Amino acid sequence: MFAPKNVCPVPFDQQPLNEYLALKKSCFFAWSILSLNKYINTVLSIFVLLLTVIMPIVWILSYNKMTLWYVLSYSILSVDLIFVLLFTRLYLGWSYIVKRLLSATVFYEESGWYDGQIWIKTADILTKDRLIGLYQINPYITRIKYSLFFCIFFFLLEGIILYLI
């Protein structure tokens, strides 16, 4: 799956295709490329899990001065903030990999930060990387981007509602 050393001087771990495969296998990024139904179920289960963890914390921090509605509202606002941070990290990770896959050149480090090199991809490797980037990763990035916008919208809406009340 990786390019031979005589074709590609980039170290194994820094080759864009291998970075993609490693990100795809990682626990944090793997759930974001599930099928749409599993993705929605995972997001909802993470939401419920975070809500059950954060709600008692908000209740304790409020010193029992808030009503249950306020505790629930602040808990949902906190969970939305966590989701904004989570989706931002997912977006940045996947967009970095896509940028390296779609690029015609690859910057890599041989032994440290002081001796970086640039490798120009061959036509075959460039075609394969671009196909993977455009047709496998870009739909997931679009899904993550819409999820991020959705969470930001609801975070701002909840913040405005809590401010007005």
N, C-alpha and C positions, 0 to 999 in steps of 0.2 A: 504494500500500500504506500510505502514511502519511496522517495527517489533514491537511487544508489548514490554512493559517495562520489563516484567519478562524474556524475551528472549534476549533483547538488552538493556544494560545499557547506551548506547550512547544517549546523548540528541537529541531531534528530529531534530534540525537544523544541527547537525553535522553528521548525518547518511549519508553515501555516496549516497544512493538512493534518499534521500530527497534533498541533495545538487545538484544532477543531475537534479531533477525536477525543483528546483528553478532556476538553470542556464538555463534550457531549456525555462522557462517562461520569463526570463529577456529580456529586449528590446535589449541590445547590443549583446547578444549571440544567440537570437532566429533566426535572419536572416541567420545565418551560417548553420542552419540545414534544410533549405528549400529544395525543390526539385531542381534538377540541373538547370532547365530553370529559375526558380524564383531566384535562387542564382546568376546566371550570370546576369540576369536583374537588380537585386539589386546592385551588384558590379558595373555594368556599370552606373546605375543612381547615385550612390554615387560618382563615378569618375567624371561624368559630373557636379554634384552639387559642388563638391570641386573645380573643374577646374573653374567654373564660379565665385566662391568666391575668389579664390587665384589669378586669372589672373589680376583683377584690382589692387590688392595689389602689385603684382610684377611690374605692369605698373607704379604705383605711386612711388614705391621705386626706380625705375630705373631713375627717373627724366626725362623721355622721351628721354633718350640717346640711348636706345636700339631699334632695329627694332622689328617689330611684331613677326618675327620668333624667336628671342631671348626671348622675353617675353613669347611666347607660350612654348618654350623649357624649360625655367626655371620654368614655372608654372606646366608643366607636371612632371618635376623632383621633385618639391615640393609635388605634389599629390602622386607620387610614394613613396616618403619618408613617407608620412602619411599612405599610404596603408601598407607599411612594418611594421610600428608600430602597426597598427590596426590588421593585421594578426598575428603578434607576440603575441599580447595580447589574441586574440582568441585561438591561439595554446596553450599558457600557461594555460589558464583557462580550456579548455577541457582536456588537458593532465593531469592536477592535478586531475580532477574528475575521469578520467579513472584509474589513479594510485590508487586512493582510492577504486574504485570499484573492481579492479583486485587483490588487496592485501588481504591476508588472515587475517590480523590484521588491526584494526582501532585505531588510536591514537585520543583521545578526551580529552577535558577539562571539568571538572565538574563545577567549579565556577570561575576559573581563570587560568593564565599561570603556576602557581606554583603547581597545583595538577592534572597534566595530568595522564591519565590512558590509558592502551592498552587493547582492547577487541578483543578476537579471535572469528571470525565469525563462526556461525554454518554451517554445510554442505549445508543446504537448502538456507540460505541467501547468502553464498559464490557462489553457483551455479547460483542463480538468478542474483547477481551482476556481475558475470563474463560474463554471457550471454548478459546482457545489455551493458556492457563495450565493449565486442568484436564485437557484431553484430549491435549495434545501434550507438555507439559513434565513434569507430575506423574508419569507412568509412568517417565520417565528419572530423575527424582529418587528414586523408590522403588528403582530398580535400583542407583543410585549409593549409596543408603543401605544396601542389603543388602550391596553390595560392601565398603563401609566397615566394617560390622559383622563381616563375614567376615574381613577383614584384621586388625581389632583382636583378634578372637577368636584367630586363629592367631598373632599377635604375642605376646599374653599366654601362650598355650599353649607356644610355643617358649621364651619367657623363663623360664617355670616349669620346663620340662624342662632347660634349660641350667643353671638355678640348682641343681636337684636333683642334677645329674650332676657 
